Amino acid sequence: MKKIDILKRLYKDYTKKFLKLIIYASIFSVVVAGSTSSIAWLLDPAIEKIFLEKDQSLLLIIPFFIILAFSAKGISLYAARVLMIKVAEEVKKKLQFDMLKSLINADTQFIDRKHSGKFISNLTYDVQHITNLLSTAILNLVKDSLTLIGLLVVMFVQNWKLALISLIMIPLASFASRTLGKRMRKAATQAQEKSGFFTTYLVELFKNHKLAKIFQKEKFEINRADFHLIGLMEKNKKITTLLVRMTPIMEVLTGIMIAILIYYSGTLIVRDEIQVNNFFSFLAAMMLAYQPVRSLSTLNMVIQQGISAAARILPIVDIVNTIQNVENAKALEVSKGSINFKNIFFSYETSEKEVLNGVNLEFEGGKMTALVGHSGSGKSTILNLIPRFYQASKGEITIDHQPINSVTLESLRDKISLVSQETTLFDDTILNNIKYANENATSDEIYEVAKLSNAHEFINKLPNKYDTLIGENGLRLSGGEKQRISIARAMLKKSSIILLDEATSSLDAETERKIQEALTLLTKNKTTVVIAHRLSTILNSDNIYVINAGKVVASGKHQDLLNNSSIYKNFYDKQITKK
């Protein structure tokens, strides 16, 4: 996307609605510019009348107007900045909302292949740069341009020859700014990448804190943190250095200009071509012009940072999902709940290898079907294809003879509940975590599913019962307790199809028994697809598929597979026979 297209898009989507506020801020900027220019202009009569001619009639008037000018400048500058702060915060919120909305609606596969830290960096680091571009940069552009124009007018009125000499500083500063701006854009991109990696590292560090402790990797992690921080520091130093590099450039330019002007004006004063009061008024105007020239010279770098950030964020805002409703999609109607896979192929975007290779499956309505196989065999992929988290590259999946690609995603996912070994809970109350499945559920309905999931008893033992805050991802609960809340949540949804992804893995025998009881109630008369490493949990399944290297290699009931499938028998012998 070209720079001009990025700027047009940012204006259309994020600043256009605040145009009135920006105009008001611009009006105040006009007052700031006028006040600054009048301060320089007032020095001319002040020096001439008061100091040279010793006219006491202006002794109070001119200081009064100088105070008035400074007051008007201060109040107007305050008002303009307050207005632009409002614009900045509104734009920031809109940018973050649009990005989060896009990410929430994005395909699961898109989220899975990205570092979460990069998204967080986009939401903070990049959004701030865009906000600076759309608020601070706009205000400074208007304010400093008008101020500079006003001061140039004063300078030309005092002496047009000196004013022309002073104008040399502006293109020199502009050239330096453009040169540094190109480098700034590259540095800003690199800094954002470093920020994303660092954020990802932080997420992983706090998530795996216990792991670091048990393996005594504190020193290793400290060194790794230092490595990330050094990388981030170096990139930020580079950006800051580029920003402050304008300071010596501007100081040198200003010094040269003042030296030239003093020399030249001195010759003019000697020849009586300019008065001393005119020179000092001119000099004041030029010195006051230093700030807007400096501000405008660094503005290009702020713009480059903002454009670079927008180039990273806008593609996320504009994500086009590959998995979406087809035209004239109908609502899924479930009667029996039978699911059929017909010659299904699937591969991830990052790999050419087929994860599923011509898979044919039948999940009988109202029955439990289990998937067994080695890690990486394709079991989880099969589960993810049913609610269309992923999209099959070839073949057809139907529910009650309705192709899932032809029904609405809303109706499809409404009929499905998922219980995974990686239980996902929010840093909220137990009540709200269960209620997540149905925000209109009554307290009695929530208590009922909690009882059915064997969660009610332990919940009532907690200090605040159902109003207990469980911490980030259920930190304050055991694995079994989290799983039972997850099952209660699935029960509350009352779905026709239940997907179980190793829901009882890594649990002690007693906890597993309680959860198995809950799962029995959850899956009763429901179409159930279950992945389990523990064969003891699926021995009574109505049908079992053995998956190996993306293909169905055997199917049948438990006893049939013991007799006919060496892979299944090997699983059984390792897990049960040798206990």
MARNUZA-881962 format. One record per residue: residue in one letter; x, y, z of N, C-alpha, C, O in turn. Coordinates in steps of 0.05 Angstrom, whole numbers, plus 5000, padded with zeros to 4 digits. Each point is the difference from the previous one (the first is absolute). Layout:
<recs>
aXYZXYZXYZXYZ/...
</recs>
This chain:
<recs>
m501749765000498350245000501850255000501850035016/k497650164965501550244998499550195024497949985013/k504050204992499750195023497550164997498550035020/i501050084956497650174996497549845005498050115010/d501949644982497749835004499549955030497749995010/i504549975005499849955029498950255013498249985017/l502850264975499050255012497150054994498550095017/k500749854958497250034992498249825016497850085010/r503149674994498549805015499750095029497849985012/l504450115001499950095027498150245004498650025020/y501450164960498250235001497149914998498350085016/k501149764964497349914995498849855024497750045007/d503949775004499049825020500250105029498549925018/y503550264987500650065028500050305007499550065024/t500950124958500150285008497850174987499450225010/k499349684969498050164987497750085018499050225000/k500149595017497850055019500750215021498250115013/f504449944991500950205020500950264986501450165013/l497849884962500950234985499250265014501550204999/k496149815013499150245013501950085024500850235003/l500049575013501850055022502750094990501350185012/i499649704966502650074988499950294990502050155003/i495749934986499750284990500150195024501350214999/y497349725022500050175025502950035010500950215007/a500649564994502850015009501750174981501850145009/s497549854966501550164980499550305004501850164997/i495649915011499450285005501650105024501150225000/f499149625021501650075023503050024992501550165011/s499349684970502750014990500650264986502250115001/v495750004985500350264987500550215021501750184996/v496949815027500550185022502849985011501350205006/v499649544997502849965009502050134981501850135009/a497849824965501850124980499950305001502150134999/g495549995002499750295001501350125025501350214999/s498349655024501150105025503149994999501350195009/t499849604981502949974999501250224981502050125007/s496749924971500950214981499950285012501750164996/s496149895019499650265012502150065021500850235004/i500149565010502150045020502650114987501250195010/a499549684968502450104985499650284989501850175002/w495849884987499450274989500050225021500950224994/l498149725030499950205022502750095009500350215012/l501849634983502750075008501050254985501650165010/d497449874965500850234984499250275013501850165006/p495749895000499350255013501050025029500550225009/a499849555004501050005027502850115002500650175016/i501149734966502850104999500250294990501450165012/e497149894967500150274988498950215018501350205005/k496349765005498650215015500950025030500450215011/i500049555001500650005028503050035005500850185016/f500849664971502950005006501650214985501950125011/l497349934964501550204984499050285003501550195005/e495849844992498850275002499150075029499250225005/k500949585013499350045028497150115003499550185016/d498749714967497250085001498549845021499649764997/q499750385025498749865023497149944996498749855016/s500150264962497149954995499449714994497849915004/l504249954985499749724993501249815021500049764996/l500950355026501349845020498249785012501049795007/l496550264995498149815011498549854978499249775003/i500350374975498349894979501449764986498849784997/i503750254995501449784986500449765018499449784991/p501550245035500149775017497349865003499849765002/f498150415000497349895002499349824976499149785003/f501550324973499449854976501849754998499149794989/i503350235021501849765000498949795018499949764993/i499150325031498849815019497549884987499549765002/l498950414984497649914987500649794978498749804997/a503450264988500949824978500849735011499349794990/f502450215032500849755012497749845012499949764998/s498250395014497749875012498249874979499149775002/a500550384976498449894978501349754988498749804993/k504050225005501549774989499749755018499549784991/g500950265036499849785019497349875001499749764999/i498250415002497249905002499249854974498849795001/s501950334977499349884974501549744995498949814989/l503750195019501549754997498949785017499849774992/y499450305033498749815018497449894988499649765000/a498750424990497549924988500449814976498649804996/a503350284987500649844976501049725007499149804988/r502650185032501149745009497849835013500049764996/v498250365020497949855012498249884979499249775002/l500150394977498349904979501449774985498749804993/m503950225002501449794985500549765018500349784989/i499850255037500249775018497449834998500149764999/k497650384999497549864997500049854973499249774999/v501750364980500249874974501949765002499349784989/a503050265023502049785002498949765015500349774990/e498350275032499049775016497749864985499849765001/e498550404985497949884985501149834977499149784994/v502950334992501349864978501349745010499849794988/k501650245035501449775012498049785006500549764994/k497350315019498049805007498849874975499749755000/k499850414979498849894975502049814986499249794991/l503350295009502149834988500149735014500049794988/q500250225039500249765016497549834998500249754998/f497550375001497549864997499949854973499349774999/d501350384980499949884973502049764998499349804988/m503050235023502049794999499049755016500249784991/l498850275034499149785017497649874987499749755001/k498550404988497649894986500949824978498949784996/s503050314988501149844978501349745010499649794988/l501950235033501449765011498049815013500449754997/i497650355016498049825012498549854979499349775003/n500150374974498549874978501849844981499049864982/a503750165022501849884981499949695002499149895020/d501749994958500249704999501949915022502150125005/t497349655007501749895020502849944990502050045014/q498249884961502649944988501750254998502549985003/f496350254992501550254998501250065028502450085002/i496049895019501050065027502149805008502050085013/d497749674981501849795008502850044989502049925012/r498250204964502750024987501450265007502250054989/k496750125028501250255007500850005030498849865016/h503350294990500850045028498150195014499550224990/s499449705033498150175014501350265008498750215001/g504049785005501450245008500050214978500050245006/k500049684969500050194978497350154998499950244995/f498049625010497350125001499950215023498950224996/i502249715027500050185023501750254993499250225007/s503049734980501850224992498550184980500250255001/n498349634980498450164981498050175015499650234993/l499149665027497950135015501050235017498650195006/t504049805002501150215017502050174985499550244996/y502749654996502250144988499150144974500450244997/d498449614985499250114974497750205002500150214987/v497949725029497750175003500950285010498950204992/q503049805027500950255011501450184978499550245000/h502049634983501350154978497950124981500350224990/i497749625004497950104982498450235013499350194987/t500249785039498750215015501650264999498950214997/n503749765007501850244998499850134973500050254997/l499849584982499850114973497450154996500050214988/l497849685022497350114994499250225020498050134995/s503549925025499350205020502250205003499850244992/t502449685021502350175005501150124974500550244999/a499949594981501150104975498250204986501050204989/i496449755012498150194987500150275014500150204987/l499849795040500050255016502650164995499950244994/n502349625007502650144996500350114972501150214996/l497949634985500150094972498550274996501150194988/v496549825023498450244997501150235016500550224990/k500049725036501050215019502750114991500350244999/d501649584996502750104994500250124972501550194996/s496949724985500050124973498950285001501250184989/l496649865025498850265003501850195015500350234993/t500949675029501950165016502450094983500850235001/l500349584984502350064983499250214979501650194995/i496149784993499150204980499750285012500950204989/g497849805035499750265014502750135006500350254997/l501649605013502650115007501550084975501550205000/l498249664978501250074975499050274990501450174989/v496049875015498850264992501350235016500750204989/v499649765037501350205017502950044991500850234998/m500649564995502750024991500250164973501850174997/f496449774985500050144974499350305003501050174986/v497149885033499350285005502450165011500450234992/q501149645025502350145012502250034980501150224998/n499649574987502150034979499949764982500649775008/w498650274968499649784981502649864992500149764995/k502250395005502649894994500849795021500949784993/l498950305033500749825022498149755000500849785006/a496750274987498049785000500749794979499849765005/l501150334972500749814979502449835008500149764994/i501850375019502349855010499149785020501049784999/s497250305019499049815020498549764988500149785011/l498750264966498449794987501849774992499049784995/i503650265003501849794992499849765020500449774992/m499150305034500049805021497849794996500349775007/i497450324981497749824998500549774981499549775008/p501450274967500549774982502249825010500049764996/l502150365018502149835011499049825022500749765001/a497650355017498849835021498149794988499949785010/s498650304969498249814987501549774987499149775002/f503150294985501749794988501049805021499949764996/a501150355026501049835022497849825011500449775006/s497250354996497749855011499249774982499549785009/r500450274965499349794981502049775000499249774999/t503350305002502149805001499849825025500149754998/l499550385025499749855025497349855001499949795012/g498050324975497449875000500049734987498749815010/k502850154968500249754986501349795019499149775001/r502950315013501349825019498249945024500149785011/m498350424996498249975023497949784994499449845018/r499650164958497949804993501149725002498749825011/k503750134979501349745002500549925029499549785008/a501550415008500649955028497549955016500049825018/a497850324976497449955014499049734994498949875019/t501350034957499149734993501649795016498849815010/q503850224991501749825015499450005029500049795014/a499550454997499350035029497449865006499749875021/q498350154961497449875005500449695000498749875016/e502950034966500549715000501349915026499249805011/k502850354998501349945026498050015023500049835017/s498350374982497950035021498149765000499249905021/g500150004955498249774998501349755011498749855015/f503850104978501449775011500350015030499749805014/f500850444996500350045029497349945015500049875021/t497950234968497349965011499349705000499049905020/t501649964958499649724999501649855021499049825014/y503550264990501749885020498850045028500049815016/l499050434990498850055026497649835005499749895022/v498550084957497749825003500849725007498949875018/e503150034967501049725005501449985027499649805014/l501950404994501450005026498149975023500449835017/f497550334984498150005022498349754999499149905021/k500450004955498449764997501549755010498949825011/n503750194985501849775007501850055024502249905001/h496850275017501750085023500849765017502349985009/k495849844995500649765016502149824987501749895013/l498150104961502049844985502850105004501949855004/a498350424995502750125004501049945028502449965004/k495850035015500849955028500949715004502149955011/i496449864979500649725004502549914986501449835010/f499250304968502549934985502350195007502149994988/q497350185032502050195010501350164977502450024998/k495850094986500950164977499750305004499950154981/e500149935044499750295006502250164986499550214988/k503049705016502350154988499850004969500550204988/f498749575001499749984971497950204990500450144980/e497349875034497850184992500850295004499250174985/i502349895036501050275005501850094977499850224990/n501949605001501850064978498450034974500650184983/r497349665014498450024976498350265000499750134979/a499449945045498550265002501950234994499250194986/d503349795024502050214994500550024970500350224990/f499949554997500449994971497850154985500550174982/h497049775025497750134988500050305006499550164982/l501149915043500050295007502250154986499650234993/i502749645004502250144986499250054971500550224990/g498349584997499150034973498050234997500250164981/l497949845037497950215000501350275006499350204987/m502549815032501350255007501650124977499950244995/e501549584990501650104978498350124978500750214989/k497049665006498350114979498750265009499850194984/n499349835041498950245011502050235001499450234995/k503149695012502250205000500450124972500550244997/k499349584984500450094972497950204992500650204987/i496949745021497850184993500350275014499850214988/t500849785038500350245016502450164990499950254999/t502249624993502450134990499350154974500950234996/l497549644987499250134975498350245006500250214986/l498149775034498350235008501650245010499650234992/v502349715026501650225012502250104981501250205005/r499349644973502150094982499350274987501850144991/m495649925008499250264989500950235018500350234990/t500149725036500850225019502650134992500150244996/p502149615001502550134993499950124972501250214995/i497349664987499750114973498750285001500950194987/m496949825028498650255003501650215015499950244993/e501649685027501650195015502250124983500550245000/v500849594984502150094982498850194979501150224995/l496749704993498750174980499250275012500450214988/t498549785036499150255013502450185006500050244996/g502249635014502450165006501250134976500850235001/i499249624976501150114975498250244991501050214992/m496349745010498250214991500350265017500150224989/i500149755037500350235018502650144994500150255000/a502149604997502650124994499950164974501050224998/i497849664981499750144974498350255003500750214990/l497149765024498250235004501250235015499750234993/i501849705029501350215016502150154982500250245001/y501349604984502050124983498750184979500850234996/y497249664990498750154979498550245010500150224989/s498349745033498450215012501850225011499450244999/g503049685011501950205010500850194978500250245005/t500449654972500750174977497750184991500550234992/l497049675010497750164994499650225019499250234993/i501349725034499650205020502150224997499450245003/v503149684990502150194996499350194977500650245000/r498149654979499250164977497250135003498950124982/d500049855042497450125007497749894982498050144995/e502349614996497949874983498049855017497949914990/i502750055036498249875019500550125027502250065008/q495649965008500250115027500549775020499349774994/v501850305028500649805021497549865010499949765004/n497950394999497549895009498949804980498849795007/n501550274967499149814979501649745001498949784997/f503750255008501749765001499249825024499849764996/f499850365027499349835023497349884998499549775009/s498650374979497449884995500249774980498849795003/f502950254976500549794981501349765013499249774995/l502850295022501549785013498249845019500149765001/a498150385013498049875017498249814984499549785008/a499650334969498349844983501449754990498949784999/m503750254993501549774991500549805022499849764995/m500850335029500449825022497549855008500049765006/l497750394993497449865005499449804978498649815005/a502350244971499549824977501649745003499449814986/y502750205031501649765004498449765008500349784990/q497850265030498449785010498249884979500049754997/p498450404988498349884980501649864977499249804990/v503150335003501649874979501149735010500049814985/r500950195040501049755011497849795002500449774993/s497250325016497749825003499249884973499649764997/l500350424982499349914974502149814988499349824984/s503250235023502149834989500049725011500749814986/t498450165039499749735012497349874994499749775005/l498550394984497349904995500149774980498449815002/n503450214979500249794979500649735012499049794991/m502650215030500849755013497649885015499649765001/v498850425012497549915013498149884979498849795005/i501050344973498349904978500949734990498449834995/q504250145001501249754990499449775020499449784992/q500950285034499449805020497049924999499449765001/g498950434996497149954999499349844975498449815002/i502750274975499449854975501049725002498649814991/s503850155020501149735003498349835018499549764994/a499550365028498249855018497449934986499049785003/a499950414982497449964986500349784979498249844995/a504150144992500549804980500049725013499549804986/r501050185040499949745014497249945011499249775001/i499450445007497449965013497749974980498349825004/l501650344976497850004981499549724987497749934997/p504549924996499449734989498649825020498549824992/i502050225034498749855020497050085002498349835002/v501350434997497250105001498549904975497649955002/d503850024976498749924975500149704994499649914978/i500949935042500249714997497449904986497850065008/v502649794971497849874986500149705007501849864992/n496250055023500049725009499449824977498350054983/t503249735016499449794979497649835008498749894983/i500850105043497749845010497850205007500150145020/q497949874963497750175004497549894987500249804985/n497650325020497549904989499950044969500850214990/v498349584997499650024971497450154994498450035018/e501350064958497650144993497649825003500049764991/n497850345020497549855005500449765019498649804997/a503350235021500449785020497549985017498750205008/k500649554999497649945016500849925028502349925005/a495950105013500449925028500149705001498449864987/l503550035029500249715003497749905017499350115021/e499549684970497849875015501049725007500649834983/v499450125043501149755010497649835011498450095016/s501549664974498049815009501449775015499949985025/k501549854960501649795012502850095009501049925021/g500150264963502750105007502249834989502350015010/s497249844969502049834988502050184984499250184986/i503449755016502150154986501549824981500749775008/n499750314968501549844980502350164987499650224991/f502749655009502350104986500349844974500249755001/k499850394976500149864974502650094985500150224989/n501949605011502550054985501250275007500550164983/i500149885043501050265010503050014999501449825009/f499650404979502850074999500450265015498350184999/f504049845014500650255014503050035004501449815007/s499650444989502750065007500150295010498450174992/y503549895026500250275011501450184980501549904983/e497950365018501150194981503050015000501350054980/t499949895044502950025003501449744992502449985001/s496149834990501249744993498649884975497650024997/e504049854987498949874976499149715007498649884984/k502250025039499449735008497049985006498950165015/e499849634974497249955006499749885028501249805007/v497350355010499549905027497849784999500249805015/l497850254969497949804994500149934971500150174983/n499849575011500449914973497749814992500349755003/g497550364986497849844991498549865022499549764999/v499950385023498749895024497049974996498650194992/n500349575014497249955000499149915028501149815011/l497050335000499149955028497050025002498750154985/e500249705033497150025005499650015031500649805014/f498350424996499450035028497049975003498550194993/e500649595018497149945001498650195019501050065022/g496750044970498550195017499249885027499049775001/g501450385020499349915026501849795012499449905022/k502850044965501949805010502850135005500550224992/m501249625022502750095005502049864981500049754998/t501650414989502049904982502750115010500350245005/a501749584997502650075011502150004977499849854981/l502250335022502250014982502549935015500650125021/v501049694970502449915013502350014980499749944976/g502650145034502350014982502450145014499650135020/h502749844967502450135011499750314998498450104984/s503250045031500050294998500950084972501949904990/g496650294999500650094972498749844979500550044976/s497849775032498749834980497750144985499249914978/g499750315034497950144987497450015016498050104990/k502049795034497549985016498950285007497650054995/s504150135015499150265007499050164976498250165001/t503149804976499250134975497249924993498450174992/i501049585010497249904995498050155017497950094990/l502849935036498250145018499650304992497850105001/n504450034991499950284992498550054974499150224996/l500749584988498650034974496950005004498650124984/i500549755037497049985004498750275005498050064987/p503150115031498850275003501250214980499450245003/r502149664978501350174980501950205012500250234991/f501349685029502350165009502150014978501350204995/y498949574991501749974977498249924976497749905005/q503350134971498449934976501449784985502450024994/a496249775000501149784984500750104972498550154988/s503849765002500950094973498549844978499850104977/k499249665030498649844981498149815015500649925023/g497250024965498149825012497650155012499850244998/e498449605015497650125011499349895028500349765004/i498950425014499149925027497150075002499250234994/t499149585014497250065003499049935028501149835014/i496950324995498549945025497149954992498750194990/d500349585015497349924991499750074971498050114991/h504049814993500050034970500150294991499650054976/q500950135041500350284993503050084999501349985021/p499850094956502850084999500550245019498650204998/i503449775019500450215020501050264986499850215012/n501349774964500950244986497750164989500350234992/s497349655007497750144989498150105021497950134994/v502749825032498350115021501550235014502450034997/t496150135017501350235014501849915022499449815014/l502850344989501849935022498650035027500649845019/e497750364984498650045025498349765008500249915023/s498349994958498349775007501649745004499349845016/l502950134969501849775003501249995028499849805014/r501450424994501450015026498150015023500749935023/d496850154972498050005021499349725008499149955023/k501249864959499349725006502349845011499749765005/i502650365000502449865008501150115026500150245004/s500749585014501550075024502749865000500349784990/l501750355022502749905000501049995029499950205014/v501249584994501449975026502849894994500349794989/s501750375018502849944993501649955025499250085022/q503149784975501849965023501350265008500650045023/e499750154958500950275006497750185006499050154984/t500049825041497650145008500550304999501950115012/t496350034975500250294998498050145018497649974996/l503350175024498350155018501050295001502350064994/f495950125013500650285001500450095029499049895019/d502650334984500550115026497450155010499850244999/d498349605009497450095008498849825021501449825009/t496150214998498849835019499349734988499849974975/i499849835042499249734990497350024986499649874979/l498650295032497450044988500250104972498749894982/n502950315013500250124974501549824980499450004976/n502449835035501449814982498149794990500149924977/i498049995040498049804991498050144982499249894980/k500050355028498050154985500950094972498450084984/y504249895011501250084974498649854977499850104978/a499149665028498649844980497350114993499049964978/n499750185041497350104996499650235020499449965023/e500950294967499950235017497250055012499650155019/n498449714969497250035010499249795020497749995009/a504249834998499449785018499450115028501250205009/t496949675005499450085027501949875020501549824993/s498550285031501849895021499349715005501849835004/d495650104996499249725004501149824979500949785005/e499050314970501149844978503049955003501149794994/i500350425015502949985005500649815023501849834998/y496650195023500449815023499549714991501449825009/e496650154974499349734991502249874984500749775005/v500550374976502249894984502549965017501549824994/a498950355026502249975018499849745016501949865005/k495650085003499549755015500549764982501249805008/l497850214967500349784981502949954993500849784994/s500850445007502949974992501749945025502550004997/n496349955026501549955025501750235009502149975012/a497050284981501450245007498750155024501450155014/h496149804990498550165020501249975028500150195015/e500749574992501049945027502550175006500150135021/f501949864961502550145006499650304998501350165014/i496849934968499550294998498950115026500750225008/n497549635004498750105025502050005024499450135020/k502949744977502050015021501850244997501650065019/l498350084959501750234995498950245016497650015005/p504150185003499250225017497650164989498150065014/n501949994960497850164987498349834982498450104984/k501949645019498349814984500150074970502250014989/y495550034999499950044971501150284992500650044976/d499750135043501150274995503050015004501250225001/t500149555002502949985004501450074975499549894978/l502450305024501850064977502149784997501349945020/i499049954957501749764997502850074991501749824998/g498950434996502750084991500349944970498349894987/e504150195003500549974971500049714993501649845010/n496650094971499749734990499549795022501049784999/g497550315022499449815021502349945018500149775011/l501750424994502449955015499549895028501549835010/r496350255002499449925028498549745002499349925022/l500349944956498649754999501849774991502050054986/s497449715023501549774990499249924972498050114990/g503649724997499349914973497349884998498550054981/g500949785039497449865000497750195004497849974988/e502650235029497950205005499550174976497750064993/k504450024993499750164976498549834978498350114986/q502449645013498749834980497049975005498450004981/r500849985044497249975007498450254994497749994992/i503650245012498750264993499750014969497950104990/s504149814996499849994971497849824991498550074981/i501149705032497849824993497350125006498149984985/a501850165038497550145008499250214979497750034992/r504350114998499650204979499049874975498150114987/a503049665005499149864976497149905004498450004981/m501049905043497349915006497950224997497849964989/l503050285020498250234999499350084971497850104995/k504049844987499550074972497949824987498650084981/k501149675030498049814990500349944970498050024985/s504449925007500649954972499349724992499849825017/s499750144957499449734990502549834995499949765000/i502450384996502549874993502150085021500350235006/i501149575005502050045020502749914990500349784991/l501750405011502749934992501750005025500250195015/l501149584990501749975024502949954991500649804988/d501150385019502849984993501749935024501050175014/e499349564991501649915022499250135026501750095016/a495749914989498950155022500749895028499750155020/t501249614981500749885026503049955003500849855017/s500850264965502949955002501250135024499250215009/s502949665001501650105022498550055026500650195015/l497449644991498550035025500349755017500449784990/d499450255036500149775018497449844997498050094988/a502149665022497949814996497350105010498049984987/e501950135038497650105012498850234984497650014995/t504150184998499150234984499049914973498050104990/e503549724998499249894974497249875002498450034982/r501149825040497449875003497850215001497949964988/k502550255027497950215003499550144973497850054992/i504450004994499750134974498749814980498550094983/q502249665018498849804982497049985005498549984981/e500750045044497150005006498750244988497849994989/a503650245013498950254989499849984969498150094988/l504049805000500049974971497949814990498850044979/t500649755037497949824993497350144998498449954982/l501150235037497550155000500050204977498050054987/l504450085008500250204979499549884973498750124983/t502349635012499949884974497649814996499749894978/k498650085042497749824998498250084976499050224999/n500649594983498350034976501050234982498550114985/k504149965018501250214983502049884981501349805007/t499050314970502149924982502650095012500550245003/t501249565003502550075015502449894985500249774992/v501750415003502649934988502150055022500350235009/v501249564998501950025022502849914992500349804987/i501650375020502949924998500949935028499650165018/a501749614984501049935027502649844997500249814985/h501850275031502449845002499649775020501249794998/r496950255021499449795019497849834988497650084999/l503049684993498149824987497849915020497849934991/s502850095034498049925020497550174999497849915008/t502450334981497750184999498349964975497850104999/i503149744982498549964976499449714993499149944978/l501449885041499649724995497249934992499549824985/n498650345025497149954995498950174978497650024996/s504250114988499150164978498549834980500649774996/d497450354990498549864980501749934976499549814986/n502550365009501849954978502650135005500150225012/i502149664980502750115004501550004973500149804986/y501050435007501750024976502950025008500750155019/v501049704968502850015004501250174977499849934977/i501550295030501150194981503049985001501350005021/n499949984955502949984998501050154975499249934978/a502550275026501250154978497950124982500350004976/g497550105036497950144985498149824985498550094983/k501549655024498149814987498649835021501149955022/v496649954971498549815017501149724993499849914978/v501549975042501249734995498349785012500449764994/a497750305024498349805011497650135014500150235007/s497849624996497650105014498449775011500249774990/g498350285031498349795012499750055029500950205011/k497949615003499950015029502649905012501849904987/h498450145039502549945015501049724994502349964993/q496049845011500949724997500849944971501949854996/d496650264985500749964972502850104993501549884986/l499150365025502650124995502249855013502349994990/l497249905034502049845013500949764982502349925000/n495749984986500549764983501250074973501449844988/n497950415002500650064972501950224995500950044977/s499850125044501750234996502549985018499850015025/s502549974963502549975016500650275014501150005022/i498250224965500650265012498350035025501050085021/y496449864977498250035023500849815023500150075023/k500649674969500849815020502650095015500349955023/n501450184962502550105012499450225020501150005022/f497050184971499150205019498949875025500750085023/y497649724974498649875022502049855018499950025024/d502049854963502049845016501750195017500649945023/k500150294966501750195015498550135023501250055021/q496250014975498650155020498549845020499850075024/i499149704968498349855018501149735008500149945024/t500749914957500949735006502450005019500249835018/k501650364979502550015015499750155027502050045014/k495650054992499650145026500349815023499750095023/
</recs>
